[in-house]
Amino acid sequence: MQKKSTVAANMLWRFAERSGAQGVSFVVSIILARLLEPEVYGVVSLITVITTILNLFVDSGFKNALIQKQDADQLDFSTVFYFNVGLGVVLYLGMAAAAPAIAYFYHQEYMTPYIRVLSLTLVLGGINGVQTAIVSKRMEFKRFFYATLGGTLVSAVVGIAMAYCGMGVWALIAQRLVNQTIDTLVLWRTVRWRPSLVFSYRRLKPMFAYGSKLLGSSLLDSFTTNLTSLIVGKLYSVEALAYYEKGRNVPFLVVQNLQTAVQSVLFPVIAECQDEEQRVRMILHRSLQTSAYCIFPCMIWLGVCAEPLIRLLFTEKWIAMVPYMQLWCLICAFYLLHTANLQVIQALGRSDIYLKIECIKQGLTLAGIVAAAPFGTLAMLKMMAAVTVVSFGINAKPNEALVSYGLVKQVKALSRILLLNVVMGCAVYLTGFLPVADIGRLMLQAVTGITVYLAGSSLLKLDVFVWLLETVRDMLKRHNQ
């Protein structure tokens, strides 16, 4: 069983990796947004919608299957590696052949070479999948830090240089390809594993039985998540798609860092102690409280401060993005709560339940998107936000039977944190009425939010606040010894 210090250290490494990479990416995105027009982002977003879905096939749930399988050996790893690489190549060839038809569908025939080049990410995804699983299984997340940060820095230089030279779409494509290539090379260099010349269909079959359900769940989630992008790109304009996608970037910058850290570490930890119900329940309780305590204030602050923040970072030409960003903040606020519940279900080996609840949630999302499509992009996004709130209860329901920790207990555990965030949000909102410039207003709103939140945490004596202080204090002591 992983010790608390080991788990916390790995979460910090994973968080540092994501924060460093996303921090650099955020700075780069600001620079590129000033150099490039919204239409450029819209074109790349159209292609990314398809490659994101196909990349799920490349993994096919095998990465999580390798982590969940406690006795996975060299034969298992090699089998999955060859399957992933082979499927990645096949899917790339399919995308290369279908590129003209895809470009014609969007009435953007010039997109054909862009599609063929960006689709190389499918092959790269197949090559580094097993290394990623090994790092997660061994809880060696420090390796991710070097791989991701190295790729992000090099790709940032390439992307900015090409954008400055007027290369438009190619700048964004090159940035993504270089990033993933460096990640892959560094992982192959630092993870001392190489495939053997062996392959076993007998080993692949049970892992596929587990992983295919996760694949089905991921496909449903990715399809419904990206359906709005497809509809916007087809029915409306690439500019509208750019606002939709770009509005998601800022809240995702925050939430993905925490989500990746929690998800990457939580899954192998629960998989290791999956036979101890009380231990799993405690991990879920702590994860929910910590996630809500950290992510809610960030999303509230970003939503309240969206207009001056966008004007300051991206200039006035992106101001139409404000309502998109605010709705994405509401959606992202629930992501970590979803992750905590789903990781328990997944780590306990119940991929069948995982698939069932994904079918329910994505069915609701699909119906909402289709119903709202005639009313515009914001209407679709509002419907997605409503379904996200309902999905919290859907995700929590199975854990009532699995670990005796369902929706009612979870809401009760989060109630005081929610109350504190409402108070903090009101204080930040009222501060925004002060007659100062955007940068001064944002600074005052940040100071107000932090002050109210920490003071409220102390007055309410929140368990999670005390636990986080003790955890940080313990880690600092060990570091100084």
C-alpha positions, -999 to 999 in steps of 0.1 A, spaced: 0 0 0 13 35 -9 21 57 20 5 91 23 39 108 17 44 88 -15 10 95 -28 13 132 -20 47 134 -36 36 118 -68 5 141 -69 28 171 -65 52 158 -93 22 152 -116 7 186 -107 41 203 -112 44 186 -146 10 197 -157 13 232 -142 47 238 -158 35 225 -192 2 243 -191 18 274 -178 41 276 -208 13 266 -231 -8 294 -217 18 320 -223 24 307 -258 -14 307 -265 -15 344 -256 14 352 -279 -1 331 -307 -36 346 -302 -20 380 -308 -2 368 -339 -29 347 -354 -66 353 -363 -95 333 -347 -101 315 -380 -67 298 -378 -76 282 -344 -110 272 -359 -94 252 -387 -71 233 -363 -100 227 -340 -119 210 -367 -91 185 -374 -84 179 -337 -120 169 -331 -115 138 -353 -79 129 -342 -89 131 -306 -116 105 -311 -93 83 -332 -66 85 -305 -90 68 -281 -90 38 -304 -52 37 -304 -52 33 -266 -83 11 -266 -83 12 -228 -52 -10 -226 -32 16 -207 -56 14 -177 -59 -23 -182 -22 -27 -177 -23 -5 -145 -53 -23 -131 -38 -58 -137 -16 -65 -107 5 -92 -123 12 -76 -157 45 -88 -172 67 -83 -202 44 -103 -225 15 -81 -215 34 -49 -222 48 -61 -255 14 -73 -267 -2 -40 -260 26 -21 -275 24 -38 -309 -14 -36 -309 -13 1 -302 14 9 -328 -3 -12 -355 -37 4 -349 -21 38 -349 -6 33 -383 -38 19 -398 -58 48 -385 -33 73 -398 -35 57 -433 -73 59 -431 -71 96 -422 -46 103 -450 -70 87 -475 -101 103 -461 -86 138 -459 -101 152 -491 -135 140 -482 -133 155 -447 -121 188 -462 -150 187 -486 -175 181 -458 -164 213 -441 -163 232 -475 -126 239 -467 -108 220 -495 -75 236 -485 -75 216 -452 -64 183 -469 -26 187 -462 -33 200 -427 -53 169 -419 -27 145 -432 2 161 -413 -16 166 -380 -29 130 -381 6 118 -374 -3 122 -337 -21 89 -341 11 70 -347 30 88 -319 2 80 -295 6 43 -302 44 44 -296 44 60 -261 13 44 -246 30 16 -228 57 38 -214 30 60 -199 13 30 -183 46 18 -168 53 52 -153 18 53 -138 20 17 -125 54 23 -108 43 57 -95 73 74 -111 56 106 -121 88 125 -120 96 111 -155 64 128 -169 77 161 -156 109 161 -177 92 146 -208 62 170 -209 81 201 -199 108 195 -225 83 189 -253 63 220 -243 93 243 -243 107 232 -276 73 232 -293 66 267 -279 97 281 -296 88 264 -329 52 275 -328 60 312 -320 87 314 -346 65 299 -374 36 322 -364 59 352 -364 70 343 -399 34 342 -411 29 305 -414 -6 305 -399 -22 271 -394 12 253 -399 25 270 -368 -2 254 -346 2 220 -363 40 220 -359 37 230 -323 15 200 -315 36 175 -335 69 187 -320 54 186 -285 42 150 -288 74 139 -305 97 152 -278 74 137 -251 77 103 -268 115 106 -272 121 116 -236 99 88 -222 117 62 -244 150 76 -231 141 77 -194 118 46 -190 140 15 -192 116 -7 -211 117 -21 -246 93 -44 -263 102 -81 -268 95 -99 -301 64 -116 -286 27 -112 -289 -1 -131 -272 -38 -129 -283 -46 -149 -252 -32 -121 -230 -48 -94 -251 -83 -108 -249 -90 -104 -211 -74 -69 -212 -96 -60 -241 -126 -72 -222 -118 -47 -195 -104 -20 -217 -131 -21 -244 -157 -9 -219 -135 20 -210 -129 26 -247 -167 26 -252 -171 51 -223 -143 73 -237 -158 73 -272 -192 83 -259 -177 111 -238 -154 123 -267 -182 121 -293 -207 141 -273 -180 165 -261 -168 171 -297 -202 170 -313 -208 206 -305 -175 215 -322 -186 195 -353 -220 212 -353 -205 247 -348 -179 241 -375 -206 229 -399 -236 251 -392 -220 283 -380 -185 297 -386 -148 289 -378 -148 321 -357 -176 308 -335 -158 276 -331 -126 295 -321 -145 313 -294 -161 280 -282 -127 262 -281 -106 292 -269 -132 299 -241 -125 264 -228 -87 268 -227 -84 291 -197 -105 271 -172 -91 239 -186 -56 252 -180 -64 251 -142 -87 221 -140 -66 197 -162 -35 202 -140 -54 191 -109 -74 165 -128 -44 148 -143 -26 148 -110 -56 133 -91 -65 108 -118 -30 96 -126 -22 89 -89 -56 80 -76 -63 51 -100 -31 30 -93 -35 37 -55 -71 25 -54 -63 -4 -77 -36 -15 -52 -60 -14 -22 -92 -24 -41 -101 -51 -16 -102 -27 14 -136 -9 13 -130 14 42 -96 25 28 -112 32 -7 -141 51 9 -116 73 28 -96 80 -3 -128 90 -22 -139 113 6 -106 130 8 -103 133 -29 -137 149 -33 -131 175 -5 -96 184 -18 -108 187 -54 -138 209 -45 -117 230 -21 -91 237 -48 -111 239 -80 -143 257 -70 -126 291 -61 -105 290 -92 -135 285 -115 -156 311 -96 -129 337 -99 -123 331 -136 -160 332 -143 -165 365 -124 -134 381 -139 -138 368 -175 -143 401 -192 -113 421 -180 -91 390 -181 -99 383 -218 -95 419 -227 -61 421 -209 -47 388 -222 -62 383 -257 -72 419 -267 -106 433 -275 -109 411 -307 -116 381 -285 -142 398 -262 -171 377 -277 -155 348 -259 -166 360 -224 -199 340 -221 -183 309 -235 -155 311 -209 -180 316 -181 -201 286 -191 -169 265 -194 -160 275 -158 -192 261 -146 -187 228 -165 -150 225 -154 -159 231 -117 -174 196 -116 -147 177 -135 -126 167 -105 -157 155 -86 -166 133 -117 -130 120 -118 -129 110 -81 -161 90 -84 -152 74 -117 -117 64 -107 -132 44 -78 -155 25 -101 -128 19 -127 -101 9 -102 -124 -16 -86 -126 -34 -119 -162 -24 -126 -157 -12 -161 -192 -26 -169 -208 0 -145 -185 26 -159 -198 20 -194 -235 20 -182 -233 53 -165 -214 69 -194 -242 57 -217 -268 75 -195 -248 107 -192 -238 109 -229 -274 101 -239 -286 131 -219 -258 153 -234 -265 142 -269 -302 149 -266 -295 183 -251 -271 193 -278 -294 183 -306 -323 201 -290 -303 233 -285 -284 233 -318 -310 254 -337 -307 281 -310 -269 287 -314 -236 278 -298 -243 294 -264 -275 274 -261 -257 242 -267 -231 251 -241 -257 259 -216 -273 225 -221 -239 209 -216 -235 228 -183 -269 216 -171 -261 180 -179 -227 183 -161 -245 192 -128 -269 163 -131 -239 140 -140 -225 144 -105 -254 125 -91 -252 99 -118 -215 93 -111 -220 91 -74 -249 66 -74 -228 34 -80 -204 42 -51 -233 40 -27 -233 3 -33 -196 -2 -40 -181 17 -10 -212 30 9 -205 66 -1 -233 79 -23 -246 113 -34 -262 123 -1 -230 117 19 -209 134 -8 -231 165 -9 -230 167 30 -192 165 29 -190 193 4 -217 216 18 -195 239 39 -170 242 10 -199 252 -13 -211 278 12 -177 294 15 -173 296 -23 -206 314 -26 -194 340 -1 -161 343 -18 -177 347 -52 -200 375 -40 -170 394 -25 -150 391 -58 -180 402 -79 -186 433 -57 -149 442 -59 -153 443 -97 -174 475 -95 -144 496 -83 -134 522 -109 -99 510 -118 -82 497 -149 -85 460 -158 -51 449 -144 -58 468 -111 -93 453 -109 -80 418 -115 -53 422 -88 -79 435 -63 -103 407 -71 -75 381 -67 -65 395 -33 -101 397 -21 -108 362 -32 -78 347 -15 -83 367 17 -119 358 21 -113 321 12 -85 316 36 -102 336 64 -134 316 59 -115 283 59 -100 292 92 -132 304 108 -152 274 96 -123 251 106 -127 231 74 -113 196 77 -97 197 43 -80 230 51 -65 216 82 -55 184 64 -38 203 35 -19 225 60 -7 194 79 3 176 46 23 205 34 40 209 68 49 173 69 64 174 34 84 205 42 98 188 73 109 157 53 124 179 27 145 198 53 157 167 71 
